[in-house]
């Protein structure tokens, strides 16, 4: 499955993180890969910080998974932009460029 969302179990884990994280007051920035599961992990896991400090999750393609398997391959930039606008997600995509998700296999060719 390409660029999957979190499972319900993963969503619960993130909500538990949000409720139990003891350092909300010290958070100044939240950065995540533009993969949907990492963006939603940051949004749900730091929901309190995002809301109280009026922050956005900064999507940074350089920290994405390096594997070229489908589940580690992100969505097209315009699809991410549309999802963020449609759901009013607190995400900043300014550092994400077209083609960010294209990966070349690291397997040696004979």
C-alpha positions in Angstrom: 0.0 0.0 0.0 1.4 3.3 -1.0 1.8 6.1 1.6 -0.6 4.5 4.1 -2.3 6.3 7.0 -2.0 5.2 10.6 -3.9 2.2 11.8 -6.5 2.7 14.6 -3.9 1.2 17.0 -1.3 3.8 15.8 -3.8 6.6 16.2 -4.4 5.5 19.8 -0.7 5.3 20.5 -0.4 8.9 19.2 -3.3 10.1 21.4 -1.6 8.4 24.4 1.6 10.3 23.6 -0.2 13.6 23.5 -1.8 12.9 26.9 1.3 11.6 28.6 4.2 13.6 27.0 5.6 15.6 30.0 7.5 18.3 28.0 4.8 20.1 26.0 5.9 23.5 27.3 9.5 22.9 26.0 8.5 22.1 22.4 9.4 24.8 19.9 9.2 23.0 16.6 7.7 19.8 15.3 9.2 18.3 12.1 8.1 15.2 10.3 8.7 13.4 7.0 6.0 14.2 4.4 4.8 10.6 4.5 1.2 10.6 5.6 1.7 8.3 8.6 4.5 10.5 10.0 2.5 13.7 9.5 -0.5 12.2 11.3 1.8 10.8 14.0 3.1 14.4 14.6 -0.4 16.0 14.4 -2.0 13.5 16.8 1.0 13.0 19.1 1.5 16.7 19.6 -2.0 18.0 19.2 -1.9 19.9 22.4 1.3 21.7 21.5 0.1 22.5 18.0 -3.1 24.0 19.3 -1.8 25.9 22.3 1.3 27.3 20.6 -0.3 27.8 17.2 2.4 25.7 15.5 2.5 23.7 12.3 4.3 20.5 11.6 7.1 21.3 9.2 7.3 18.6 6.5 10.9 17.8 5.7 11.6 15.4 2.8 15.2 14.8 3.9 14.0 12.7 6.9 11.7 10.3 4.9 12.2 6.6 4.8 14.9 5.6 2.3 13.3 2.4 1.1 11.7 2.3 -2.3 8.9 -0.1 -1.2 5.3 1.2 -1.7 4.6 1.8 2.0 7.7 4.0 2.3 6.9 5.9 -0.9 5.1 9.2 -0.4 2.2 10.9 -2.2 2.5 13.5 -5.0 2.9 17.0 -3.6 -0.4 18.2 -5.0 -2.2 15.3 -3.3 -0.7 16.2 0.0 -1.6 19.9 -0.5 -5.2 19.0 -1.3 -5.5 16.7 1.8 -4.0 19.4 4.1 -6.4 22.1 2.8 -9.4 19.8 2.8 -8.9 18.6 6.4 -7.4 21.9 7.7 -4.3 20.1 8.9 -1.6 22.2 10.7 1.2 21.3 8.2 3.7 23.4 6.4 4.8 22.0 3.0 7.1 24.8 1.9 10.2 22.7 1.9 8.6 19.8 -0.1 9.3 20.0 -3.8 7.6 18.2 -6.7 9.1 14.7 -7.1 10.2 14.5 -3.4 8.8 11.0 -3.2 10.6 9.5 -6.2 13.1 6.9 -5.1 15.7 4.9 -7.0 16.4 1.4 -5.9 19.7 1.0 -4.1 20.1 -2.6 -5.5 23.3 -3.2 -7.5 22.7 -3.8 -11.2 24.7 -6.6 -12.9 
